[in-house]
């Protein structure tokens, strides 16, 4: 069993009953956040890149909970090591095998926010499920390779302007063929305003399942 809770923007909590994984925890300063940073428990925190709306409360949560941060090595060296935050380094294409399962870093086409670092997405395997957390990315042909990962869930940005928009996200779904798609990274700010239900309708018209979560809402797989 795997429970996925949307906490707003690109922040999700993945919980298999034993391990809790948090993604890009932008909570403080996010008017749509479904929880405060001091309320969250985590064992691992995935950070896809160095922009403020993705690094968010990583330092605070990691120091309070003892969570290990998983991120590209240059990002961790620049942002987390100097602050005494433990991080597990990796890079694109590499897989970290951990007690709960594994985390593989995959390509994301986006600025990293840190000179010399790369942005990334993650394929997480836990609770018998495969979850793709895209982070911030454009549509990329690399997504065709993710079809072989047999994804149970794809967490995709649809906000446009800074990431792929709804139409490109639908194209990504067609490439990857996940069992379920959940949109993220939209409506947090005026520049990324989108209608989640319209995106869901397009995904479903293409023959795939989609669920729009409001902050605080969960799905169980």
C-alpha positions in Angstrom: 0.0 0.0 0.0 1.2 3.5 -0.8 -0.6 6.7 0.3 0.2 9.9 -1.6 -0.9 13.2 -0.1 -0.7 16.5 -2.0 0.5 19.3 0.3 0.5 22.0 -2.4 2.5 23.2 -5.4 5.0 20.4 -6.0 5.0 19.0 -2.4 3.7 15.5 -1.9 4.1 13.1 1.0 4.6 9.4 0.1 3.9 7.0 2.9 4.0 3.2 2.7 3.2 2.8 6.4 6.9 2.5 7.4 8.7 5.3 5.5 7.7 8.8 4.7 9.1 10.6 1.7 8.6 14.3 1.1 9.0 16.1 -2.3 10.1 19.7 -2.8 8.7 21.0 0.5 7.6 24.6 -0.3 5.2 25.2 2.6 6.2 28.4 4.3 5.1 31.3 2.2 2.8 29.1 0.1 -0.8 30.3 0.6 -2.1 26.9 -0.7 0.0 24.7 1.6 -2.0 22.1 3.4 0.4 21.8 6.4 3.0 23.8 8.2 6.6 22.8 8.0 6.7 22.2 11.7 3.9 19.7 11.4 5.5 17.4 8.8 7.4 14.2 9.6 9.7 12.7 7.0 12.4 10.1 6.6 13.7 11.4 3.2 13.2 14.6 1.3 13.6 14.7 -2.5 14.7 18.0 -3.8 14.6 18.3 -7.6 16.4 21.6 -8.0 17.5 24.8 -6.3 14.6 27.2 -6.9 13.1 28.7 -3.7 9.6 27.2 -4.5 11.1 23.7 -4.4 13.9 23.9 -1.8 11.4 25.5 0.5 11.5 24.3 4.0 14.0 21.4 3.4 16.6 22.6 5.9 14.1 23.2 8.7 12.3 19.8 8.2 15.6 17.8 7.7 17.1 19.2 10.9 14.0 18.7 13.0 13.2 15.2 11.8 16.6 13.8 10.8 15.3 13.2 7.3 18.0 12.6 4.7 17.9 14.8 1.6 18.2 13.2 -1.8 19.3 15.5 -4.6 21.9 15.9 -7.4 25.4 16.1 -5.9 26.3 19.6 -6.9 23.0 20.9 -5.5 23.6 19.2 -2.2 27.1 20.4 -2.0 26.1 24.0 -2.6 22.9 24.3 -0.6 22.8 21.6 2.1 26.3 20.6 3.1 27.3 24.1 4.2 24.2 24.2 6.5 25.0 20.9 8.1 22.1 19.0 6.4 22.9 15.4 5.6 22.2 14.6 1.9 22.5 11.5 -0.2 24.2 12.5 -3.5 23.4 11.2 -6.9 23.1 12.2 -10.5 21.0 11.6 -13.6 20.5 8.0 -14.4 21.8 6.7 -11.0 19.7 4.7 -8.6 20.0 4.8 -4.8 18.9 1.5 -3.2 17.4 2.2 0.2 15.6 0.3 3.0 12.2 1.1 1.6 13.0 0.5 -2.1 14.9 2.8 -4.4 15.1 6.3 -5.9 16.3 6.9 -9.4 17.2 10.4 -10.7 16.0 11.1 -14.2 16.2 13.9 -16.7 14.4 17.2 -16.2 14.8 20.1 -18.6 14.9 23.1 -16.3 17.2 25.6 -14.6 18.8 24.2 -11.5 19.0 27.4 -9.5 22.6 26.6 -8.7 25.5 27.1 -11.1 26.9 23.8 -12.3 24.1 21.7 -10.9 21.4 19.9 -12.8 17.6 19.8 -12.2 16.2 16.3 -12.0 13.0 14.2 -11.6 12.8 11.0 -9.5 11.3 7.5 -10.0 10.5 6.3 -6.5 9.8 2.6 -5.8 8.2 1.9 -2.5 5.2 0.1 -1.2 5.3 -2.1 -4.3 4.6 0.9 -6.5 6.5 3.1 -9.0 6.0 6.8 -8.7 7.5 9.4 -11.1 7.9 12.8 -9.5 8.8 15.1 -12.5 9.9 18.2 -10.5 10.0 21.2 -12.9 10.5 20.1 -16.5 9.7 20.8 -20.1 8.4 18.0 -22.3 11.4 15.9 -23.3 11.9 12.8 -25.4 13.5 11.2 -22.4 10.0 10.6 -21.1 9.6 7.9 -23.7 12.1 5.8 -21.7 9.9 6.1 -18.6 7.3 3.9 -20.2 9.6 0.9 -19.4 9.4 1.9 -15.7 5.8 0.7 -15.6 4.7 3.7 -13.6 1.8 3.5 -11.2 1.6 7.3 -10.8 3.1 10.3 -12.6 3.2 13.6 -10.8 3.4 16.2 -13.5 3.7 20.0 -13.6 1.1 21.7 -15.8 1.5 25.3 -14.9 3.2 26.4 -18.2 5.5 29.5 -18.3 8.2 27.9 -16.1 7.4 24.2 -16.9 5.4 22.3 -19.5 1.8 23.3 -19.8 -1.3 21.1 -20.0 -1.0 20.2 -23.6 2.6 19.1 -23.3 1.8 17.3 -20.1 -0.8 15.3 -22.0 1.8 14.4 -24.6 4.1 13.3 -21.7 1.3 11.0 -20.4 1.0 9.4 -23.9 4.8 8.7 -23.9 4.9 7.3 -20.4 1.5 5.5 -20.1 1.3 5.7 -16.3 -1.7 4.0 -14.6 -2.6 7.3 -13.0 -1.6 11.0 -13.5 -1.8 13.7 -10.8 -1.1 17.3 -11.9 0.9 19.7 -9.8 2.7 23.0 -10.0 -0.3 25.1 -11.0 -2.5 27.8 -9.5 0.0 28.6 -6.8 0.8 31.9 -8.5 -1.1 33.9 -11.1 1.5 33.1 -13.8 0.9 29.4 -13.5 -2.9 29.5 -13.3 -4.5 26.5 -15.0 -7.7 24.5 -14.8 -6.9 21.1 -13.4 -10.2 19.6 -14.5 -9.6 20.6 -18.1 -6.2 18.9 -18.0 -7.8 15.8 -16.5 -10.4 15.7 -19.2 -7.7 15.8 -21.9 -5.8 13.0 -20.2 -8.9 10.9 -19.9 -9.9 11.6 -23.6 -6.5 10.2 -24.5 -7.4 7.0 -22.7 -5.6 7.4 -19.4 -6.7 8.0 -15.8 -6.1 11.3 -14.1 -7.0 12.7 -10.6 -6.8 16.3 -9.5 -6.0 16.6 -5.8 -6.7 19.6 -3.7 -4.1 20.4 -1.1 -4.5 18.1 1.8 -6.2 15.4 -0.3 -4.8 11.9 -0.7 -4.9 8.8 -2.9 -4.1 5.2 -1.8 -2.6 2.7 -4.2 
